[in-house]
Amino acid sequence: MQSKKQKVIVAAIDFGTTYSGYAFSFKHEYDKDPTKISTNQAWNSGSLVSFKQPTCVLCNPKREFDSFGYEAENKYTSLAEDKDHKKWYFFRRFKMVLHEKQIKRGIEIEDDKGLKMPAIQVFGMAIRHLKNHLLETLETRGTGLKADDIHWILTVPAIWTDSAKQFMREAATEAGIDGGLLTIALEPEAAAMFCQLLSTDQLSSMGKFDEKKYMVIDLGGGTADITVHEKQPDGTIKEVHKASGGAWGGTKVDEEFNQMIIKIIGAPTLKTFCDENKADHMDLLRDFEIKKRSIETNTNQKINVKVPVAIKETYESKAGEKMEDAVAQSPYGTKIEWKGDKMRLDADLFRSLFQNSIRNITEHIANLLEKPGVKGITTFLMVGGYSECHLIQDAMKKAFPKAKIIIPSEAGLVVLKGAVIFGHKPQLITSRIAKYTYGINISPPFDPNKHPQNKRVSVDGSDRCKDVFKKYIEAGQSVKIGEAITGKHVTIKSNQKEMLLKIYASPDKNPILVTDPNCEMVGRVGVKLPDTTNNIRVDVKMMFGETELMVEAEEETLKAKFVAYFDFL
């Protein structure tokens, strides 16, 4: 089989919290014009048209895949109207289950009714649908290409843990994508690669994007993913500050809207409405999404949100009082009118729903600008669907008046298109900053002058210190892509059949023991050993080969190579 780098086509799947899509380009197209990238023409919900679909999966009562995106929303809505939905599984916005966590392979996720399924299956179904839709698109073009003819790219936030990245890789395998043909792309990197190819008129900025050092601010539905790059003289990109950010994307605004309704009618009433009126709830979410996208910075006009009459009816039957009275007694008495199927909000109140999200983003960036290596940066590249929000743009300009803020047209597609570029030319990224200190547990001879007594153990008659952290990569260290950081490990028991190397990560630069408070085991490598009573040496290499940390181990006594698998899950 050809390697992924020899494939004639690169296809990227951008798996988002709120929306997902795909894009592709052929090698001959890339060579002529790298920006010529095909996306699906448009998914249509009836009220919203976009190049992406909502990240929703619908499964039948047997837990088999039924539909994805707008089709899943519409079918579930129809089932709910006939009260036939209760045994069906409907998952939406489930990507955030992977945020800021060490993920286990068997993790389950709940649908909107609390029904559970293995997360790997649900993620796999979503990726499989997008993969199959892309293959159908290629078939209509008469290309004759199959899944194994494609170099696949899957995007992930740069701030994610190693286990979350591996989980996405395994979900792609579940979806029928050969792991050898898959590359994981970091979203801010992909965005930067695409923007460097754009002309001035494609960037709503004060000029061409040709700065040497800049901050990439990737604002999506779930996360704000921020990193700092430096363009090298040869055009390649070097990361100069590790990725950081948080769960401050567009869905935070939806949460604030939810909380506002709860303050008026109470959480139990809202839950009853959502459980018993799935179709109406979907309509409410879609209408709020449209209003959320269109809010302007300076408008004083009231914002009309279409609210299902069923909310009013549910409240009045449960509480025994009029909805108007509930609004009057709430913190929004003078700012909201609730009449029939419309909720009219003061523009300032609607804008306030964005405040927490915006404050978290601007404060984080302000703190970053005080860090070494980041200080003095005045160019911000804003990408991701949430970057298209005028309130965010205005807040950024006010918070950083001296900054040059670059926002590409169709900012929500920049990561997706950039992922295709990354597939054609991954060598454009030359180095990354390690987010953690990585090391392996060792048991050196016990030294009473530096080792704690409670870690003293006897192994084959000699005193050893267990749980010592042997450092390979230090947090904040710049690591060249493909550069191996090596170390040697020696067996300490005779007739040892396997050496189990446990990999630990810590935000601290110099952990002493793997049991230190901030240390966490993130994976393991098992090396099979030859049958001998001699001490066996194992060479270990840690490297950022692509976007995922890789560990290789090789037994060297008999010059035999043993395959070692690195498992973060």
C-alpha positions in Angstrom: 0.0 0.0 0.0 1.1 3.5 -0.7 2.0 5.7 2.3 -0.5 8.4 3.2 2.0 11.0 1.9 1.8 9.5 -1.6 -1.9 9.6 -2.0 -3.4 11.7 -4.8 -6.1 13.3 -2.6 -6.2 14.8 0.9 -9.6 14.9 2.7 -10.1 16.6 6.1 -12.9 16.1 8.6 -13.5 19.0 11.0 -15.3 17.4 13.9 -16.7 20.3 15.8 -18.7 20.7 19.1 -21.6 22.4 17.3 -21.0 21.8 13.6 -18.9 19.4 11.5 -17.9 19.2 7.9 -15.4 18.0 5.4 -13.2 19.3 2.6 -10.7 17.9 0.1 -8.3 18.6 -2.7 -6.3 16.6 -5.2 -2.5 16.9 -5.3 -2.5 18.3 -8.8 -5.0 21.0 -7.7 -2.9 21.8 -4.6 0.3 22.2 -6.8 -1.5 24.7 -9.0 -3.5 26.6 -6.4 -3.3 25.5 -2.7 -6.4 27.5 -1.8 -8.5 25.6 -4.3 -10.3 23.3 -1.8 -13.7 21.7 -2.3 -16.2 21.7 0.6 -19.7 20.2 0.6 -21.8 22.8 -1.2 -24.4 23.4 1.5 -26.4 21.5 4.1 -29.8 22.9 4.5 -32.0 22.8 7.7 -34.8 24.9 6.2 -33.9 28.0 8.3 -30.1 27.8 8.4 -27.8 27.0 5.4 -24.1 26.2 6.1 -21.1 24.3 4.8 -21.3 22.2 7.9 -23.9 20.1 9.6 -24.8 20.1 13.3 -22.8 17.5 15.2 -25.9 15.3 16.1 -26.2 11.6 15.9 -29.5 9.7 16.0 -29.6 5.9 16.8 -32.6 3.6 16.7 -33.8 1.6 19.8 -31.3 -1.2 18.8 -28.5 1.4 19.1 -27.8 1.3 15.4 -26.9 4.4 13.5 -29.9 6.1 11.8 -28.9 9.6 10.7 -26.6 12.6 11.3 -26.8 16.4 11.3 -30.0 18.2 10.1 -31.5 14.9 9.1 -31.0 13.5 12.6 -32.6 16.7 14.1 -35.5 16.6 11.8 -36.2 12.9 12.2 -35.9 13.1 16.0 -38.3 16.1 16.0 -40.8 14.1 13.9 -40.5 11.1 16.2 -41.0 13.4 19.2 -44.2 14.9 17.7 -45.7 11.4 17.5 -44.3 10.6 21.0 -42.2 7.8 19.5 -38.8 9.1 20.4 -38.4 7.8 24.0 -36.4 4.6 23.0 -34.3 6.4 20.4 -30.9 7.8 21.1 -30.2 11.4 20.2 -26.7 12.8 20.9 -25.8 16.5 20.2 -22.8 18.6 21.2 -21.0 15.6 22.7 -17.4 16.5 21.6 -16.9 18.4 24.9 -16.9 15.2 26.9 -13.2 14.9 25.7 -12.2 18.4 26.9 -9.6 18.7 29.8 -9.9 15.0 30.8 -7.8 11.9 30.7 -10.1 9.7 28.7 -10.7 6.0 29.2 -11.4 3.8 26.2 -14.7 2.6 27.7 -16.2 6.0 28.5 -19.9 6.3 27.9 -22.0 9.4 27.0 -25.6 10.3 27.7 -28.1 11.4 25.1 -30.6 14.1 25.7 -32.8 11.8 27.8 -30.0 10.2 29.8 -29.8 7.0 27.7 -26.1 5.8 27.5 -23.9 4.5 24.7 -20.1 3.9 24.4 -18.6 7.2 23.3 -16.3 5.5 20.8 -19.3 4.2 18.9 -21.1 7.6 18.8 -18.0 9.4 17.7 -17.2 6.7 15.2 -20.7 6.9 13.7 -20.4 10.7 13.2 -17.0 10.3 11.5 -18.2 7.4 9.4 -21.2 9.4 8.1 -18.9 12.3 7.1 -16.4 9.9 5.5 -19.2 8.1 3.5 -20.8 11.4 2.4 -17.4 12.6 1.1 -16.9 9.3 -0.8 -20.3 9.6 -2.4 -19.4 13.2 -3.5 -16.2 11.8 -5.1 -18.2 9.0 -6.7 -20.6 11.5 -8.3 -17.5 13.2 -9.8 -16.6 9.8 -11.4 -13.2 9.6 -9.6 -13.5 5.9 -8.8 -11.6 6.6 -5.5 -12.1 4.5 -2.3 -11.4 5.3 1.3 -7.9 3.6 1.0 -7.0 6.0 -1.8 -7.2 9.0 0.5 -4.9 10.7 3.1 -7.3 11.5 5.9 -7.0 14.4 8.3 -9.0 14.7 11.5 -8.9 18.0 13.4 -8.6 18.4 17.2 -8.1 21.3 19.5 -4.4 21.9 20.4 -5.3 22.2 24.1 -6.6 18.6 24.2 -4.9 15.9 26.2 -2.9 13.1 24.6 -5.6 10.6 25.6 -8.3 12.8 23.8 -6.3 12.9 20.6 -5.8 9.1 20.7 -9.5 8.6 21.4 -10.3 10.6 18.2 -7.8 8.4 16.3 -9.5 5.2 17.5 -12.9 6.7 16.7 -11.7 7.2 13.1 -10.6 3.5 13.1 -14.1 2.6 14.3 -15.4 4.6 11.4 -13.4 2.5 8.9 -10.5 4.8 8.3 -7.1 3.0 8.2 -4.9 4.4 11.0 -1.9 4.3 8.6 -3.7 6.8 6.3 -4.8 9.2 9.1 -3.1 12.3 10.4 -4.3 14.3 13.4 -4.2 18.1 12.8 -4.2 20.7 15.5 -6.9 23.3 14.8 -4.9 26.6 15.3 -2.0 25.2 13.2 -4.3 24.3 10.3 -5.9 27.8 10.4 -2.5 29.6 10.3 -1.4 27.5 7.4 -4.5 28.4 5.3 -4.4 32.1 6.2 -0.8 32.5 5.1 -2.0 31.7 1.6 -4.8 34.2 1.4 -4.7 37.5 -0.4 -5.4 40.8 1.3 -9.0 41.0 0.0 -9.8 37.7 1.6 -8.7 38.9 5.0 -10.8 41.6 6.7 -7.7 43.2 8.2 -5.5 46.2 7.9 -3.3 44.5 5.3 -1.7 41.2 4.2 -1.0 38.5 6.8 2.8 38.5 6.6 3.7 39.1 10.2 6.6 37.1 11.6 5.1 36.5 15.0 1.4 36.2 15.7 -1.2 34.8 18.0 -3.8 32.3 16.6 -7.2 32.7 18.4 -9.4 29.8 17.3 -12.9 30.3 18.7 -15.2 27.4 18.1 -18.5 26.2 19.5 -16.9 24.5 22.5 -13.4 25.8 23.0 -11.2 28.9 22.7 -7.9 27.4 21.5 -5.0 29.9 21.5 -1.4 29.5 20.5 1.5 31.6 19.3 3.5 31.0 16.1 6.6 32.5 14.5 7.1 32.3 10.8 10.6 31.2 9.8 12.6 32.7 6.9 11.9 29.6 4.8 8.2 30.0 5.3 7.8 27.2 7.8 6.0 27.7 11.1 7.4 27.3 14.6 5.3 27.2 17.8 6.7 29.6 20.4 4.2 29.3 23.2 2.3 26.2 24.2 -1.4 26.0 23.3 -3.8 27.2 26.0 -7.4 28.2 26.4 -10.6 26.9 27.8 -14.3 26.0 27.3 -15.3 29.5 26.4 -16.8 28.9 22.9 -20.2 29.8 21.5 -22.0 27.1 23.5 -21.3 29.2 26.6 -23.8 31.8 25.3 -26.4 29.0 24.9 -25.8 28.0 28.5 -26.3 31.6 29.7 -29.6 31.7 27.7 -30.7 28.5 29.4 -29.8 29.9 32.8 -31.9 33.1 32.0 -35.0 31.0 31.3 -34.4 28.9 34.4 -34.3 32.2 36.5 -37.8 32.9 35.1 -39.6 29.6 35.2 -37.3 27.3 37.3 -35.2 24.3 36.3 -37.9 21.6 36.8 -40.4 23.4 34.5 -37.7 23.8 31.8 -36.8 20.1 32.1 -40.5 19.1 31.8 -40.8 21.3 28.7 -37.7 19.8 27.1 -38.6 16.2 27.9 -42.2 16.5 26.7 -41.8 18.9 23.7 -38.6 17.8 21.8 -39.7 19.3 18.5 -40.5 22.7 20.2 -37.2 22.6 22.0 -35.3 22.0 18.7 -37.1 25.0 17.2 -36.2 27.2 20.1 -32.5 26.2 19.8 -32.5 26.9 16.1 -34.1 30.3 16.4 -31.7 31.3 19.2 -28.8 30.3 17.0 -30.0 32.6 14.2 -30.4 35.5 16.7 -27.0 34.7 18.2 -25.3 35.0 14.9 -27.0 38.3 13.8 -26.7 40.4 17.0 -25.0 43.7 16.4 -22.8 45.7 18.7 -24.7 49.0 18.7 -28.4 48.1 18.0 -31.0 49.3 20.6 -33.8 47.4 18.9 -35.4 44.6 21.0 -34.4 41.1 20.0 -37.4 38.8 19.3 -36.8 35.1 20.1 -39.5 32.8 19.0 -40.4 30.7 22.0 -42.8 27.7 21.8 -46.2 28.3 23.5 -45.7 25.0 25.2 -43.1 26.7 27.6 -45.8 29.1 28.7 -48.4 26.4 29.0 -46.1 24.1 31.0 -45.2 26.9 33.4 -48.8 28.1 34.0 -50.1 24.6 34.6 -47.3 23.7 37.0 -47.1 27.1 38.9 -50.7 28.2 38.7 -49.8 31.7 37.7 -49.4 33.7 34.5 -46.1 33.8 32.6 -46.2 37.6 32.6 -46.2 37.4 36.5 -43.2 35.1 36.4 -41.3 37.5 34.2 -42.2 40.5 36.3 -40.9 38.7 39.5 -37.7 37.6 37.8 -34.4 39.6 37.6 -35.5 40.6 34.1 -38.8 42.2 34.9 -38.1 45.4 32.9 -36.0 43.8 30.2 -38.1 41.0 28.8 -41.6 40.9 27.4 -43.1 37.4 27.0 -46.2 37.4 24.8 -47.6 34.3 23.2 -44.8 32.7 21.2 -42.4 35.6 21.4 -39.9 36.7 24.0 -38.7 40.3 23.4 -35.4 41.0 25.0 -33.7 44.4 25.5 -30.6 44.4 23.2 -28.3 45.0 26.2 -29.7 42.0 28.0 -29.2 39.8 24.9 -25.6 41.1 24.6 -25.0 40.3 28.3 -25.4 36.6 27.5 -22.0 36.8 25.7 -20.2 38.6 28.6 -18.7 35.6 30.5 -17.4 34.0 27.4 -15.9 37.3 26.1 -14.4 38.1 29.5 -12.7 34.7 29.8 -11.2 35.0 26.3 -10.0 38.6 26.6 -8.6 38.1 30.1 -6.8 35.0 29.1 -5.2 36.7 26.1 -4.2 39.7 28.3 -2.4 37.3 30.7 -0.7 35.5 27.8 0.7 38.8 26.5 2.6 39.1 29.8 4.5 35.8 29.2 8.0 35.6 27.9 8.0 34.9 24.2 4.5 36.4 23.8 5.2 39.9 25.0 5.1 42.5 22.2 2.9 40.5 19.9 0.4 42.8 18.2 -1.0 40.6 15.4 -4.0 38.4 16.2 -5.4 35.9 13.7 -9.0 35.2 14.7 -10.6 32.0 13.2 -13.4 29.6 14.0 -17.1 30.1 13.7 -17.4 32.1 17.0 -14.9 34.6 15.6 -17.5 35.8 13.1 -19.6 37.2 16.0 -19.5 41.0 15.9 -19.7 41.3 19.7 -16.5 39.2 20.0 -14.7 41.2 17.3 -15.7 44.5 19.0 -14.6 43.4 22.4 -11.2 42.3 21.1 -10.7 45.7 19.4 -11.6 47.5 22.6 -9.5 45.2 24.9 -6.4 45.4 22.5 -6.7 48.8 20.7 -3.1 48.6 19.4 -3.5 45.1 17.9 -3.8 44.3 14.3 -6.8 41.9 14.2 -7.1 39.7 11.2 -10.4 37.8 10.6 -10.6 35.8 7.3 -13.8 35.8 5.4 -15.7 32.5 6.3 -13.7 32.2 9.5 -15.6 29.1 10.4 -14.2 27.2 7.4 -10.5 28.2 7.9 -9.6 25.3 10.2 -11.2 22.8 7.8 -9.5 24.2 4.7 -6.2 24.5 6.6 -6.4 20.9 7.6 -6.3 20.0 3.9 -3.2 22.2 3.4 -1.6 20.5 6.4 -2.2 17.1 4.8 -0.4 18.1 1.6 2.5 19.8 3.4 2.8 18.8 7.1 6.5 19.7 7.1 5.4 23.4 7.2 5.3 23.0 11.0 8.8 22.5 12.2 8.6 22.6 16.1 6.1 22.6 18.9 6.2 23.6 22.5 5.6 20.8 25.0 2.6 21.4 27.2 3.9 19.0 29.9 7.0 17.5 31.3 7.0 13.9 30.1 9.0 11.1 31.8 9.1 7.4 32.7 9.2 5.8 36.1 12.5 4.2 37.0 14.0 2.4 40.1 17.6 3.5 40.5 19.9 2.3 43.2 18.8 3.8 46.5 20.8 6.9 47.6 20.0 7.9 51.3 21.2 11.4 50.6 18.6 12.2 47.9 15.9 9.5 48.1 13.0 9.3 50.6 13.1 6.3 52.9 9.5 5.4 52.2 10.4 4.7 48.6 13.2 2.2 49.5 12.5 -1.3 48.1 14.6 -4.4 47.8 14.9 -6.0 44.3 16.9 -9.2 43.8 18.9 -8.4 46.9 19.8 -4.7 46.1 18.2 -1.5 47.5 16.3 0.6 45.0 14.3 3.7 45.0 10.9 3.2 43.4 8.7 5.8 41.6 11.6 8.1 40.4 10.6 10.4 37.5 13.1 10.2 34.7 12.6 13.3 32.6 12.5 13.2 28.7 10.7 16.3 27.7 10.3 19.4 29.8 7.2 21.6 29.9 7.8 24.7 27.7 10.6 23.0 25.8 10.7 23.6 22.1 10.7 20.2 20.4 11.6 19.8 16.7 9.2 17.6 14.7 10.6 14.1 14.3 13.5 14.8 16.7 14.0 11.9 19.1 14.8 12.5 22.8 16.5 9.3 23.9 17.2 7.4 27.1 18.3 3.9 28.2 16.6 1.6 30.7 18.0 -1.6 32.1 16.1 -4.5 33.6 16.5 -4.9 37.3 15.2 -8.5 37.7 16.7 -11.6 36.3 14.6 -13.6 33.7 12.4 -10.5 33.2 10.0 -11.3 30.3 8.6 -7.8 29.8 9.6 -4.2 30.6 6.6 -2.1 31.3 7.5 1.6 30.9 4.8 3.9 32.5 4.7 7.4 30.9 3.9 10.3 33.2 3.1 13.9 32.6 3.3 16.9 34.8 2.9 20.7 34.3 6.0 21.1 36.6 9.3 21.5 35.0 11.3 19.1 37.3 9.1 16.5 39.0 11.1 14.3 41.4 8.8 11.4 41.8 6.0 10.0 39.7 3.8 10.2 42.8 4.2 14.0 43.1 0.8 15.7 43.4 0.8 17.1 39.8 2.0 13.9 38.1 -0.4 11.8 36.2 0.2 8.5 34.4 -0.8 9.1 30.8 0.1 5.9 29.1 2.3 2.8 29.0 4.7 1.0 26.7 5.1 -2.7 27.0 8.4 -4.2 25.6 8.7 -7.9 25.2 12.1 -9.2 26.2 14.2 -12.2 25.1 14.5 -15.2 27.5 17.8 -14.6 29.2 19.3 -14.1 32.7 21.4 -11.2 31.6 20.5 -7.6 32.3 18.7 -6.3 29.2 19.1 -2.7 27.9 16.1 -1.0 26.2 16.5 2.2 24.2 13.6 4.5 24.5 12.8 7.4 22.2 10.2 10.1 22.7 9.3 12.3 19.8 6.7 14.6 18.2 6.6 12.7 14.9 3.5 14.4 13.8 0.9 16.0 16.1 0.8 13.2 18.6 3.5 12.3 21.1 5.1 9.0 20.1 7.2 6.7 22.2 9.4 3.9 20.6 11.3 1.3 22.6 13.8 -1.2 21.3 15.6 -4.0 23.1 19.2 -3.9 22.1 21.0 -6.8 23.7 20.3 -9.2 20.9 19.9 -6.3 18.4 16.3 -7.5 18.0 13.5 -5.0 17.5 10.4 -5.4 19.6 7.3 -3.5 18.8 6.1 -1.3 21.7 2.6 0.3 21.7 2.0 3.6 23.4 -1.4 3.7 25.0 -2.9 6.9 26.5 -6.3 5.4 27.0 
